[in-house]
């Protein structure tokens, strides 16, 4: 698109310069010996001027597109209506001048007056709509106070959420939508649907299950949310689905929702808005501080000889010293520390009342002294 804009401006400028020779007065044309050379010079000058105008137009276009992507729909409509009304008033006022018969020396007055009137009244209508357009829209819809708050800067417009394949397969995005934590439209790229279909047709049973689960989730979201779920059919060029999603998020100004750690970091490097579902889950977990006492069920033995492993209600793994061999028991545990990793959080604790590493099996109550070497209790504890 940028290349096409530059080509059109250069060609238009060169053509205007080439044909502009015919607009020169006859007295000056008689004095010029080589009209063809003058046409080439004016054409080259017009092409250069068109190139500069094309560059300026490209920058204005990019700024306008950035504003349109972040602008509320009702504000965009009001500005467009104001611009159209301004141009309509300008053409109605300038039409009598266009029918006047002016001398040859004043032939350029008509196009200059038309351009000046359109620019002046167009900008005036745009600015008036920006200031008072929301009042006009409120007359048509008095209950729409949310749009007024957005225009006043009290509320921020909701950005579209672009779903990655990982969060669709994960399935927790449905809970986020049902709870109202995700605002704005939900966009699913065509490349993501193609990837899910490829997984559903895979010969691998695990991949096939993931693909079918993702397609089933999209079908249920479509039934529940209707037109809020949008399928973007734009075909982007790129290496893989992640690259195409990053381009889609950059073009639409939306927020990429993913559970992929690497994709999150790439999006942050490219200054693309991204929301990592795993980081969101970690942020919503209840904090466990050192010294907190828990009644924790030991699920299995740990890697070390003296450790047992349990889990909090949110799935956080707790490594408990002195709980080796106590699987299936619910024990009082004191939290001693926590470790945050890129993939999650790990909590460490020890049995309540233990001052050091606990034995695998407590001694029987009747034995207070150390057993003798020949005691059968040490050979076969249980």
N, C-alpha and C positions, 0 to 999 in steps of 0.2 A: 504493500500500500504506500509506504514512504517513497519508494522508487517511482511508482506510478505518478504520485503527486508531483515530484520533481520534474519528471518528463513532461507532464502536461503543462506546467508553468513555463518551462524552458521553451517548449514548442509554441505556446501561446505568445510568449514575449517575443520570440524570433519572428513569428508571423506578423505580429503587430508592428514591429520595426520594419520588416520588409514591405508591408503594404502601406506603411505610413508615409512613404514617399509621395503617394498620390494625393495626400492631403495638404501638401505644401502649396503655397501660392504659386501661380503661373509665372510671376515675375522672377521668383527665385529659381524655378525649374529651368527657365531659359538660360540663366547664368551658369548652371551646372553642366559641365561638359560630359561627364560620365555618370549617368543615372544608375547604371547597374552596380557600379562600385559603391555609390552612396547607399543603394539598397542593401548590399552586403554589410556595410558598416552599421547601418541602423538595425539590421537583423541581428548582428552579433551583439550590439548593445542591448537590444530588446531581450535576447536570450540570457545575457548576464543579469539583467534586471529581473527577468522571470525566475532565474535560479535563486537569487536573493529572496525574492518574494515567496518562493516555494519553501525555502528553509524557515522563514518566519511563520508561514502557514503551518508547517509541520509542528513547530513548537507550540503554537496556539492550539492545534488539534490535540496534541498530547495532554496539554493542561486541561482542555475541555473534557477529554475522556476521563481523566483522573477525577475531575469534579463530578461528572455524571455517575461514575461508579459508586461514589460515596454519598451522593445526594439523595435525599428521600424522594419517593416517587411523586408525591403531591407537590413538593416544591419544584421538581423538574417540570411537571405539567403546568404549574402557574407561570413559571418563567417562559416556557415555550408559548403559552397563550399570550403573555405580554409582548413577546417579540413579534408574534404574528400580527397582533393588533397595531403595534407601532409601525410595522412595514405597510400595513393596509392604509393607515392614516397618511403615511408619507406618500404613497402612490396616488391617493385621492387628491392630496394637495398639489402635487407636482404635475398632474395630468394637464391642467390648463396651460402651463408653460410649454409643455411638449407640443401643443398645437399652434403655438405662435410662430409666425414666419420671421425669422431673424436674418440679418445680413450674414454674408459669408464669413466675415471677420469674427462674428459671435457664435459660430456654429458649435463650438465646444461648450457653450454655456449650458445647453440642455443636458448633456450627459453628466457634467460636473454637478449641476443642481440636483439631478436625480440621485447620484451617488451620495451627495452630502445629506439630502433629505432622508434617504433610507438609513444611512448610518446614524443620523441624529435621532430620528424617531424610533428606530429599532432599539438603540441602546437605552433611550428613555423609557420605552415600554418594558424592556427587560428589567431595568432598575426599579421601576414602579411595581412590577409584579413581585420582585424580590422582597420589597418592603411591605406592600399591602396585599399581595396575592393570597396570602394565607387567610386574610380576613374574608376575601371573596369566596375561597373554598369552604370556609367555615359556614357561610350562609347556605351553601348547598348541603353541607353535612355538619350540623351543629354539634353532634356527639363526638366528632373527631378532634379531641383535645390532645391526643398523643402526638399528632403531627405538629401541632403548635409548639409543644415542648421540645421536639426535635429541632425545629427551626430556631427556637430561642437558645439552644445550646444546653438546655437542662437535661435532655436525653440524647444519647448517641444512637445513630441509626444502626440497626442490627445488620451484621454482615452475613453473607451466605456461608454455609458450612459445606465444605467439599469432602466427601467421605473417601477414605482410602480403603483398599481391599482388606487390610488387616482389621479395621474396626467393624467392617460389615461381617466378616467371619466371626469376630469376637462376640458380637451380639449385644454388648452392653450399651451400644448407642441407642437402642430402643428404650432402655430405661432412662437415659438422659433426655430423650425427646418426650417421653411420657411424664417425666417430672417437671418439664418446662425449663430445664437448665440450658437447653440449646435454643437460641432464637434465630429468626431469619429462615430463609429457604434452605433446603437440603439438596445439594447438587451431587449427582452421581455421574461420573464421566463414562462415556461409551467404552473407553479402554478398560475401565474397571469391570464393567459388565462382561466384556469379551474375556477378561482373565478369569472371572468366576465361571463362565460357561466352559472355558478350557479345563478348569479344575473339575467341574462336574462331569465332564466327558473323559476324565483321565482313567487310565487302567489301575492306578493306585487307589486302593479303597479309602485310605486316609484323606488323600487329596479330593477324591470324589465326594466324600462326606462333607468336607469344608466347602466345596463349591456349591453343593446343593443346599447347605445350611445358609450360605450367603444369599443365594437367589431366593430362597424361601423368606428370608428376612426382608429383602427388598419388596417382595410381593405383599407382605403383610403391612409394611410401611406405606406402600401405595394405597392399599385399601383403607388404612386408618387416617392418613394425612392428605390424601388426594393430590391436588396441584401444588402443595407445598414441596413435594418431592419432585425435582426436576431432573431429567436426563439430558445431559449436555452431549450432543452428537458431533461436536467439533472434532475433526481429526487433526491432532497435533503431531508434528514431527519430533521424534526423540528416541532415545535409547531406553526402552522399557516404560512401564506404566508410571514409575515414580517421576521420571523426567517430564512426562506428559502432564501429570497432576500438578507439578510445580509451575509449568507454563500456564495451565488453566487457572490456578490460584493467582498468579501474577496478572493475568489478563482481566479477570473478573473482580479482583480486589477482595476475594473471599478468604475465609480461614480454613486451612487444611486440617482436617481431623484425622489423626493417625495414631497407631500404637507402635509404629516402627521407630526405634531409637535413632537409627542412622538417617532415615528420611527426615526426622525432626531436626537433626543437626545440619543437614544440607539445606533445609528450608530456612533455618536461622542465618546461615552464611549468605544465602541469596536474598535476605531481608523479606521473605515471604511469611505472612502471618500463619502460624501453625499452633495447634493445640494437641498435645500428646495425651492420649487417654490414660496411659500408665502413670504419667506424672500427676494427672488429675486424681487418680485413685489414691496415689501415695499421699497427696496433699489432703485428701478427705479422711485419711485414716486417723483414728484417735491416737493422741500422743501418749507414749508410755515413758515415764521418767525413771531414772535410777532411784531405787528405794521403794517403788510401788510394789504392793503385795498382790499377788494373783493366785487364784485357785485354778491351776492348769492341769489338763489331762496330758499325760505323757503318751505319745503315739508310737514312737520307735526309739531305738538306741541311736546315739550319735556316732560320728566318725571316730572320736577319741574314746579311750577306754572308760572314761568316767562320766560320759555325757549322755543325756537323753534329749529327745526332741519333742516339742509340743507346738501347737499353733493357736494364735489368737483368733477371735471371731472373724476378723477381717482377712485371715489367711497369712498373717505375718508369722514367720518361723521363729520359735524361741528355743535357744540352746541352753539346757539346764545342766549345770554341774552337779554331780552326785546323784543323777537320776538314771544311771545305767542299770538296766535290768528291771526297771519299774514300769514297763510298758503296760498300758491299760489302766493305770492308777491315776487318780486325781490328787495332786499334791500341792501344798502351799509353796509358792515360789516368790522369791524377792528379786526384782529386776536390778541388775548390776550395770548394764550399759546397752548401747545400741550402735549398729553400724549401718550407714546408708550407702547403698551401691547403686550403679546406674540401672540395674534391673529390679531393684526392690530394697527392702529393709530387713535387717536381721537383728534380733534382740537376744541378749544374753542374760542369764539369771542363775540363781542357785537355790537350793532347797532352804526353806525358812529355818533358821536356827543353826545352819551348817556354817562352821568357821573355816573350813577348808574342803578339799576334795572328799566327797562322801564315799563310803564303800559301796560295792555293788549290791550287797545284801546286809541289812543290819543283823547284829548278833542277837541270839535269843536272850530274853530278859534275865535268865538265871545265870548267865556267864558274865562276870564282871572282870575276871583276869584273863590274860592272854592264854589261849589254849596250848596245851603241850604239843610237842611234835607228833606224838602218836594219837592225838585226839582224832577220831573219825569225822568229827564235825567239820574240820578244815579240809579234809580230803574230798568230801561230797557235801557242800553247803546246803543244797536243797535238791 
